[in-house]
Amino acid sequence: MEYYYVGLESRTHAFLLEHRMKIEGMKTCEITYMPRDIMIDLCNIGVRFKENELPKAIDLLRRFNLQGLKLYKEVARPDRYCYHEISY
């Protein structure tokens, strides 16, 4: 199963985004520590959700319009996880 991570500049934005995602009906979203490969500045907390909720998430991220927000796709390989930044 593939996950997507939303990296944000502050913990407040992470908690706010997760709350909005829950209101929008995204049941798999959760606050999580960001993988070391994609940590943004000092904020190491982001929001993670499953691939099946990507269309809803992109719509919400466009409407939410937070500065410094980045979306990453997690790809599982046999020996490690890779992260690719996604343009939305």
Secondary structure as GFF3:
##gff-version 3
##sequence-region A 1 88
A	DSSP	beta_strand	3	7	.	.	.	ID=ss1
A	DSSP	alpha_helix	11	23	.	.	.	ID=ss2
A	DSSP	beta_strand	30	33	.	.	.	ID=ss3
A	DSSP	three_ten_helix	36	38	.	.	.	ID=ss4
A	DSSP	beta_strand	45	50	.	.	.	ID=ss5
A	DSSP	three_ten_helix	51	53	.	.	.	ID=ss6
A	DSSP	alpha_helix	54	64	.	.	.	ID=ss7
A	DSSP	beta_strand	70	76	.	.	.	ID=ss8
A	DSSP	beta_strand	81	86	.	.	.	ID=ss9
###
